[in-house]
Amino acid sequence: MMNGMYMNDMAWWFSAHWLMMLLGAVVIVLPFWKIFAKAGFSGWLGLLMIVPMVNLIALYVLAFSDCRDRNAPTSWIPVT
C-alpha cells in the first residue's frame, strides 16, 4: 500500500514555501501598484517588481519621469 505517499514532510515544506513566495509577491506588488498609479502610470507596472533586473529599470523610469499630480490645478488651462 502507498498509504500517505503524498503527505510526507517534503510535501508540507513544498506547499509552505510556495505559500510564502506568493505572500511575499503580494507584499511587494501592492505598494508599488499604488505608487505607479499615483505617479500617473498604469498600476499593472507594479507586477514588474517581481521580475529581477526589470524591477530596477522600472524604478529608474519611475524615479526620473515627470510625475505630476493629476488633481493639481494647472495655470495654462483657462478657468471658465
N, C-alpha and C positions, 0 to 999 in steps of 0.2 A: 504494500500500500504506500501511496505517496501522501500520507497524512501531514498537512501543514507545510507542503513544499514551498508555497509562496508566502508564508508568514514567518519567515526567519528574521533574524536581526538585520541582515543586509537589506531586505526589502523595506523595513521600517526606516532605516537610515537613508535609503534612496528617496523615499517619499518625503521625509522630513527635510532633506537637502533641497529638493525642488520646491517645496512649500516656502522655505526661507529665501530661495532665489526669487520667487515670484513676489514675495513680500518686499524684498529689497528693491526690486524693479519698480514696484508701485510707489515706494517711499521716495525714490529718485525721480520718477517721471512726473508725479503730480505737482510738486512745486515748480518745476521747470515749465510745465504746461501753463500754469498761471503767469509765470514771468514772461514767457513768449507771447501770451495773449495780451497782457498789459502793455507790452512793447509794440503791439500792432502786428505781430506775426501770427501765423496760424498756431493754435495750441498743439496741433499734431507734431510740430517740430520738437516737442518735449520727448517724444519717443526716441529721438536721436541720441538722447543722453545715455541710453543703454548700449549703444554701439561704440566700441573702442575706436579711438582716433577721430571718428566722425563727430563725437561729442566735443572734442577740443575745437574743431573747425566751427561747429555751430555756436560755441561760446564766443569765439573771436568775432564771428559775424554779428552776434547779438551785442557784444561789447562796443564794437566800432561802427555800428549802424546809427543812423539818425532817427532815434526813437523820440517821438513826440506824443504827448498826451492828447488823445482824440477828443477829450472833453474840454480842453483848454481853449479859450477864445483866441482867434487869430485876428490880427489887425488888418489884414488885406481883404477880408470879407465884409462888404458893407452891411450894416445892420438896418433892416427895414421894419 
